[in-house]
Amino acid sequence: MQTQTRSKWAYGIMGALVLAMTLFNFNCGKVEKGNAQAQETSQKSAPPIPAVQTQTTASIATQRLSQALSDGKYVYLFFYEPGNIDCETMERNLDSFARKTKKNVEIIKVDRKDPNNSDIVTRLKTQTAPIPLTLLFTPNGGIMAAFTKVITEEELTQAFPSPKKAETLKYMQEGKGVIICLSHKKMSSRGEIQACCSQAKDKLAGKAECINIDLSDPKEAEFIKELKIDPNTPEPVTLVINPQGQVTGKYDGPVQVTNLVEAATKVVKSGCCPPSSGKSCGPTQPKTK
């Protein structure tokens, strides 16, 4: 029964937790109060945040998370319950990772049973989540990974995304389409195509974002491979991913603004599936474990 519960919760966690960014105003370095309501997203209003009766100010954990993201840090947010053996093991792994890593990361531990943490537990909907639960936030406020079991230091390290992948996933989590232009400086049509992507973004009026990736950037090599783009391609490649995480357009060389706009709002009714299904044709969300 516990395995079934863990599996069911894990299946839906990325769909539920990615809404956290719209519930917290992380990027502005502000902290909402416990009885605040969810802000309106670019597509529709999120449901109201349940009122927190036990406190009227943000918990220390909430304040630390907001400050760490404002400072440009990655954050491992660790939910635990005292006396749980798996939680104790996971805590030791996190502490060891923090001592050894060279990454700009902060570890924040949250006792789920402590009433003082009710705001962050409620907002992230982790009241009944399997524990130990470890969430990886990127500096832009996106939730990159969610682990619902004990994981190793190596797995903690491998969960970090490239900068462009983190940016892409953040926009997807905000319910926006993403237009990705992959090129390098020697391509003569690079500027023209990047300009088309920017114009398409403007026409979409907040429904999509544009990201430029240098095919020669070693930091993005794995992401480029994941997108199934040949880094030695002779022309720029433009990918369009709709808000559901479906790749709805791929263009080699010159592209029309109207094609990008149409692809960014297109929904494929069969084939590719949203990221939370585990079958996305777009950037792969790290599997919830």
N, C-alpha and C positions, 0 to 999 in steps of 0.2 A: 504493500500500500504506500509506503514512504517513497519507493522508487517511482510509482505511478504519479504521485503528487509532485515529486521533484521534476519528473519529465514534463508533466502538464504545465507546471509553472515556468519551467525553462523555455518551453516552446513559445510562450507568449511574452516573455520578459522584455525582449527588445522592442516589441510593439508597444508595451505599456511604459517602459522606462524612458524611451526616447522622448516622451512628452515632458520629461522633467525640465528640459531647457525652457519650455514655454511657461512653466510654473515658477521657475526661479529666474530672476533677472541677473544672471551671473555675469554677463559680459559688461554690464554697466557697473559692476562691483556693488550692487545694491542687494539688500536682503528684504524680502517681503515678510510681513507679519503672518502669524499662524492662521488668522481668519481671512486672509486675502483671497481674492478670486483669481482664477487663471486668466491670463491675458489673451486677447484675441489673436489667433494665428493668421497667417496670410490667406488660409483657405476658409476656416470657420472657427467659431469660438470653442475653446476647450471647455469641458464640463467644470462646474464650480469646484474649488478645492474644499473638502470637508472642513468645517470649523474645528479648530483645536481649542478645547475648553481648558486645558491644564496650563496654558501659558499664553502670553500676549506678545512676547518678544522672541526673536530668533534664538535657537539653541546655539551653544558654542560650536557644535559640529557644523551647523548651517553657516555660521559666520566664518569659520575656518575654510570651508569649501569655497565660499564666495571670494574670500581674500586670496586663496591659493590660485584660483582660476584667473582672477584679476591680475595676479603677479606673473601669469604666463606659465604656470606649472601644470604638469599632469598630476592627477590625484587618484590614488587607490582608496576608495571609500569602503570600509570593511564593517559589515554588520555582524554582530555576534551576540551570544547570550552566555552569561557567566556559568561556569560549570560544564559546558559542552566540550567534550574531548576534541572533536574535530575543529571547533573554533579555536581551541588552545593551540592545536598543531598549526593551523593556518596563520594564527597570530605570530608564532615563532618564525614561520617562513617569510612573512611580510617584514618582520623586524630584521631578519638576516638579509633579505633583499635590499632593504633601505640602507643598511650599513655598507653594502658592496656596490650598489649601482652608481653609475656616473650620470644617470638621467636626472633631469630636473623634475623630481616627483616628490609628492608629499603623501604620507600615509595618515588617514583620518579614521579613527576607530569609533564605532557607534554601538553602544549597548542598547539593543532593541527593546529591552524591558524597562529601561530608565524613562520615566515620564518626561524628564527634561529633554529627551530626544524625540518626543512625539511629533514635532513639526516635520522633521526630515523623514521620519519613518512613514508618516501619512502621505506626504507629498510624493515620495518615491514608491508608494504602494508596496512596501516591503513587510507589512504586518504579519503576513502568513507565508512569506517566501521561505524556501529551504535555507538552512544555514549550515555552515558559514556562507555568507554572500559577500562577494567582492566585486565592486564595480570600478571600471577604469574610465575616468573622465579625461578628455583631451582639453588643452588650454582654451579652446574655443567654446567649451561647454557641452560638447557632444559626449554621449556615452558610447565608448568604443567597444567594451566587452563586459560581460557579466558572467561570473563563475559561481556556481552553486555547490561547490564541493572543495575539498582541500586540493590546492594546486602547488606545483613546485616553483622554486625561484626561477628556473629556466622558463617555465610557462608564463610567469609574471613578466619576464623580459620580452618574450616573443609577442606579447599582446600589443605592444606599442605600434601604432600606424605611422606611415610616412606623413609629412606635413600636408601634402595634397590629398591623400586619402582621407585624412582626418577632416579636412575642409569639405571634401565631397560628401562624406557621411553626415556631417553636421547639417548641410543644406538638405539632404534627404530626410533627416530626422525632423527638420522644420517643415516638411511637407512641400518642399520646392523641387522643381525640375533642375537638372544640372547639365550645362553645356560644357564639354571638355574639349579643348583644342590642344592636341599633342603635336609638337613640332620642334625644330631646332633652328638656330640662328642662320644657318646656311641656306635655308629654304626661302626662295625668292617670294613666294606667295604668303609667307607667314604673316606679315603685317596686315595684308588684305583680309585674310581669313579670320584673324583675331578681331579685326574691326567688325566683321559680320557677326561674330559671336556676341560682341558687346552691343551691337545694334539690336540683335534678337533679344538680349536680356532687357534692354530698355523697353522694347515693345511689349514684353511679357509683364512689365510693371509689378515687380516683386514676386512673381510666380516662379521665377527661375533665376539661377546665378550662373556666371561664366567663370571657368577656371582654365588657366593656361599652364601646361606642363611641358617642360623642356625634356625632350627624349634623351638627352645626354646627361641628365641629372642622376647621379648614382643613388641619391637618396630615394628616388622614385622608381628605381629599376623593378622592384618587386610589384609595385602597383601597376606599372606599365605592362608587366607580364600578366598580371591578374586580369587586366582589361583586354588581353589578347591582342596587343598592338606590337607589330614588329618595330623595334627601335631603329632599324635601318631603312625604314620606309622612305621612298624618295620624295614623298609629298606629305604635307600636314594631314592629319586625320582628325576629324571632328566626331565626337560621340555625344549623343543626347540621351539622357536618362530621365524618365518621367518621375513624378512624385511617388509613384508606387514602386520605384526601384527597377523598372523595366527599361532595357535599352530599346529605344524606339527610333533610333536613327544612327547611321554610321556613314560618313562622307569622306571620301579620299580626294584631296585637292580642293579646288574652289567649291563653295557652297552658297546657296541663296538664303537670305535672311528669312524669307517666308517658310522655307523648308524647316529651318531650325525652330521657328515659333510653333509650327504645326506639330513637329515631333515632340517638343517639350510638354505639350498638353495632351498628347495621344495616350490612350489606355489600350493595352493589348489584352484582349479577353481570353486568350489562350497562349500557351507557351510559357514565357517568362513569368515568374511570380514575384511578389514583394519580398524584400529581404528577410522578414520574419518567418517566411515559409521555408527558408533554407534552400530555395531553388532559384534565387535571383540571377539574372543575366548581368546585372550591374555589379558594382563593387561588392565583394563578399563581406558581410558582417561576420566578425569572429563568432564562432558557434558558442552559444551559452552552454557551459559545462556544469 
